């Protein structure tokens, strides 16, 4: 979510910067168009003034070109307006420029062609100058307003660019911090317990059945620890039972071996004594051998009894 918010802010800043750049481009286009429109007015005014003074048709060439270009220039000028206020001003200026040739310049040219003395009168000259000055003032105001908007949009574009860089830096820092925190948490919650489980498994394989894994808050690691501890406890119980059973078998075997050997030695000693009594005293060699055997059996019996005790 943090990365998503950071990139959303970054996209917003980039979009805003693009909008500011487009607005600046539109303002520059509007300034170009207002210059072109003003040039049309100047061509109309200078062409008809030169013709009025010299009465030579060659001076009307820029005047004719300006009249031909006026509709297209007026349309581009109105379309280039960057705000509703500027559009209203552009429409007003356009009406004034269109009115100049229709209401003043064309009739004045026709009067000069007819050699009407009123064409060069002070009234006509003053009217033309007033029209042109009024239109130039409107052009100047329009240009000043557009330049002010361009400056504001330039500042906004710079601010948006800085915001985009800041958003990118914040997003990168947040992403890095998030990755670092996630790595630390993963190491604590997963890597360390897994390593502990591996070490415990090695100890268990080495014979230490008392090894246990401490509980974990991570569900998967906790389940692994529970299974490991259950297995270790089962193995420990099994080994205890095996050792107990083995010890019991050893005790029973020892007892059986002890009791059986003692009985055989007693039986052997009794048999030897009976054989001794049955041999005459004259058989000294046989009697001596029997006496030694009876003594050995007696010693073995005493050792057996002592071992039992």
C-alpha positions in Angstrom: 0.0 0.0 0.0 2.9 2.4 0.8 4.5 1.8 -2.5 1.2 2.1 -4.3 0.5 5.4 -2.6 4.0 6.7 -3.4 3.7 5.7 -7.1 0.1 7.2 -7.2 1.5 10.5 -6.0 4.4 10.2 -8.5 1.9 9.6 -11.3 -0.2 12.5 -10.2 2.9 14.8 -10.1 4.0 13.6 -13.5 0.4 14.2 -14.9 0.3 17.6 -13.3 3.7 18.4 -14.8 2.6 17.3 -18.2 -0.5 19.4 -17.9 1.6 22.5 -16.9 3.9 21.8 -19.8 0.9 21.6 -22.2 -0.5 24.8 -20.7 2.9 26.6 -21.3 2.9 25.3 -24.9 -0.6 26.6 -25.3 0.4 30.0 -23.9 3.3 30.3 -26.3 1.0 29.3 -29.2 -1.5 32.0 -28.1 1.3 34.6 -28.0 2.4 33.6 -31.5 -1.2 33.9 -32.8 -1.8 37.2 -31.2 1.3 38.5 -32.8 0.1 37.2 -36.2 -3.3 38.8 -35.7 -1.7 42.1 -34.8 0.5 41.9 -37.9 -2.7 41.5 -40.0 -4.0 44.7 -38.5 -0.7 46.5 -39.1 -0.7 45.4 -42.8 -4.3 46.6 -43.2 -3.4 50.0 -41.6 -0.1 50.6 -43.3 -1.4 49.4 -46.7 -4.4 51.7 -46.8 -2.4 54.6 -45.3 0.3 54.3 -48.0 -2.4 54.1 -50.7 -4.2 57.2 -49.3 -0.9 59.2 -49.3 0.4 58.0 -52.7 -2.7 56.8 -54.5 -0.5 53.9 -55.9 -2.1 50.5 -56.1 1.2 48.7 -55.2 0.8 49.9 -51.6 -2.4 47.9 -51.4 -0.7 44.5 -52.0 -0.1 43.8 -48.2 -3.6 45.2 -47.6 -5.1 42.6 -49.9 -3.0 39.8 -48.4 -4.1 40.9 -45.0 -7.8 40.9 -45.9 -7.4 37.4 -47.4 -5.6 36.0 -44.4 -7.9 37.7 -41.8 -10.6 34.9 -41.5 -8.1 32.1 -41.0 -5.9 34.2 -38.6 -9.0 35.2 -36.7 -10.1 31.6 -36.3 -6.6 30.4 -35.1 -6.4 33.4 -32.8 -9.7 32.6 -31.1 -8.9 28.9 -30.9 -5.5 29.5 -29.2 -7.1 31.3 -26.2 -6.0 29.5 -23.0 -8.9 30.6 -20.7 -12.5 31.7 -20.9 -11.5 35.3 -20.1 -8.8 35.3 -22.9 -11.3 33.7 -25.3 -13.8 36.5 -24.7 -11.0 39.1 -25.2 -9.9 37.3 -28.3 -13.4 37.4 -29.7 -13.7 41.1 -28.9 -10.4 41.8 -30.6 -11.3 39.7 -33.6 -14.6 41.7 -34.0 -12.6 44.9 -33.8 -10.0 43.8 -36.4 -12.8 42.5 -38.8 -14.6 45.8 -38.3 -11.6 47.8 -39.3 -11.5 46.9 -43.0 -15.2 46.5 -43.4 -16.3 49.8 -41.7 -13.2 51.9 -42.2 -10.4 50.8 -44.5 -12.4 49.5 -47.5 -14.7 52.6 -47.6 -11.6 54.8 -47.3 -9.8 53.1 -50.2 -12.9 53.4 -52.4 -13.1 57.2 -51.5 -9.4 57.6 -52.6 -10.1 55.8 -55.8 -13.0 58.2 -56.4 -10.7 61.1 -55.6 -13.0 62.1 -52.8 -11.3 64.9 -50.8 -12.9 63.7 -47.6 -10.6 60.6 -47.7 -7.6 62.7 -46.5 -9.6 64.8 -44.0 -8.5 65.1 -40.4 -11.7 63.3 -39.3 -11.0 60.2 -41.4 -7.3 60.2 -40.3 -8.2 60.6 -36.6 -10.9 57.9 -36.8 -8.4 55.4 -38.3 -5.8 56.2 -35.7 -8.3 55.8 -32.9 -9.4 52.5 -34.2 -5.9 51.2 -34.5 -4.8 52.5 -31.1 -7.8 50.9 -29.4 -7.1 47.6 -31.1 -3.4 47.8 -30.2 -4.3 48.5 -26.6 -6.5 45.4 -26.6 -3.6 43.4 -28.1 -1.2 44.7 -25.5 -3.6 43.8 -22.7 -4.2 40.3 -24.2 -0.5 39.7 -24.5 0.3 40.9 -21.0 -2.4 38.6 -19.5 -1.1 35.7 -21.6 2.5 36.4 -20.5 1.3 36.5 -16.9 -0.4 33.2 -17.3 2.7 31.8 -19.0 4.9 32.9 -16.1 2.4 31.3 -13.6 2.3 28.1 -15.6 6.1 28.1 -15.8 6.3 28.4 -12.0 3.7 25.7 -11.7 5.6 23.4 -14.0 8.8 23.9 -12.0 6.9 23.2 -8.8 5.3 20.1 -10.3 8.7 18.9 -11.5 10.1 19.3 -8.0 7.1 17.5 -6.6 7.6 14.7 -9.1 11.3 14.4 -8.1 10.3 14.5 -4.4 7.6 11.9 -4.9 10.0 9.6 -6.7 12.6 10.1 -3.9 10.0 9.4 -1.2 8.7 6.4 -3.1 12.2 5.0 -3.6 13.1 5.6 0.1 9.8 4.0 1.2 10.4 1.0 -1.0 13.9 0.6 0.2 12.8 0.9 3.9 9.9 -1.5 3.3 12.2 -4.1 1.7 14.7 -3.7 4.6 12.0 -4.0 7.2 10.6 -7.0 5.4 14.0 -8.6 5.2 14.6 -8.1 8.9 11.2 -9.5 9.9 11.6 -12.4 7.5 15.0 -13.2 9.0 13.6 -13.1 12.5 10.3 -14.9 11.8 11.5 -17.5 9.3 15.2 -17.7 8.6 16.3 -17.8 12.2 13.7 -20.4 13.3 14.5 -22.6 10.3 18.2 -22.5 11.1 17.4 -23.3 14.7 15.3 -26.3 13.5 18.1 -27.5 11.3 20.6 -27.3 14.2 18.1 -29.1 16.4 17.7 -31.8 13.8 21.5 -32.3 13.7 21.6 -32.6 17.5 18.7 -35.1 17.4 20.5 -37.1 14.7 23.6 -37.1 16.9 21.7 -38.8 19.7 20.5 -35.9 21.9 16.9 -36.8 22.1 16.2 -34.1 24.7 16.5 -31.4 22.0 13.4 -29.3 21.6 12.4 -26.4 19.3 11.0 -23.3 21.1 7.5 -22.2 20.0 7.2 -19.6 17.2 4.5 -17.0 16.4 4.6 -17.9 12.7 2.0 -20.5 12.1 4.1 -22.7 9.7 7.2 -22.5 11.9 5.1 -23.2 15.0 3.6 -26.3 13.3 7.1 -27.5 12.3 8.3 -27.0 15.9 5.3 -28.9 17.3 5.9 -31.8 14.9 9.6 -31.9 15.7 9.1 -31.8 19.5 6.5 -34.6 19.2 8.8 -36.7 17.2 11.7 -36.1 19.6 9.6 -36.9 22.6 8.4 -40.1 21.0 12.0 -41.1 20.2 13.0 -40.3 23.7 10.2 -42.4 25.2 11.0 -45.3 22.8 14.7 -45.2 23.8 13.7 -45.2 27.5 11.5 -48.2 27.0 14.2 -50.0 25.1 16.8 -49.3 27.7 14.4 -50.5 30.5 13.6 -53.6 28.6 17.2 -54.3 27.9 18.2 -53.9 31.5 15.4 -56.2 32.6 16.6 -58.8 30.1 20.2 -58.4 31.4 19.1 -58.9 35.0 17.0 -61.9 34.2 19.8 -63.5 32.1 22.3 -62.9 34.8 20.0 -64.4 37.4 19.4 -67.4 35.3 23.0 -67.9 34.6 24.0 -67.4 38.2 21.4 -69.8 39.6 22.1 -72.5 37.0 25.9 -72.5 37.5 25.5 -72.7 41.3 23.2 -75.6 41.1 25.5 -77.5 38.7 28.5 -76.8 40.9 26.7 -78.2 44.0 25.6 -81.2 42.0 29.1 -81.8 40.8 30.5 -81.5 44.4 28.0 -84.0 45.7 28.7 -86.4 42.9 32.5 -86.1 43.5 32.1 -86.8 47.2 29.9 -89.9 46.5 32.6 -91.1 44.1 35.3 -90.5 46.8 33.5 -92.6 49.3 33.1 -95.4 46.8 36.8 -95.7 46.0 39.0 -97.6 48.4 41.7 -95.9 50.3 44.3 -98.0 48.6 43.7 -96.0 45.4 45.6 -93.0 46.5 46.0 -91.4 43.1 42.3 -91.5 42.4 41.4 -90.3 45.9 43.8 -87.4 45.6 42.4 -86.4 42.3 38.9 -86.5 43.7 39.8 -84.5 46.7 41.3 -81.8 44.5 38.2 -81.7 42.4 36.0 -81.5 45.4 38.1 -78.6 46.7 37.8 -76.8 43.4 34.0 -77.3 43.3 33.8 -76.0 46.9 35.7 -72.9 46.0 33.5 -72.3 42.9 30.4 -72.6 45.0 31.7 -70.1 47.6 32.6 -67.7 44.8 29.2 -68.1 43.3 27.5 -67.4 46.6 29.8 -64.4 47.2 28.9 -63.0 43.7 25.2 -63.4 44.4 25.6 -61.6 47.7 
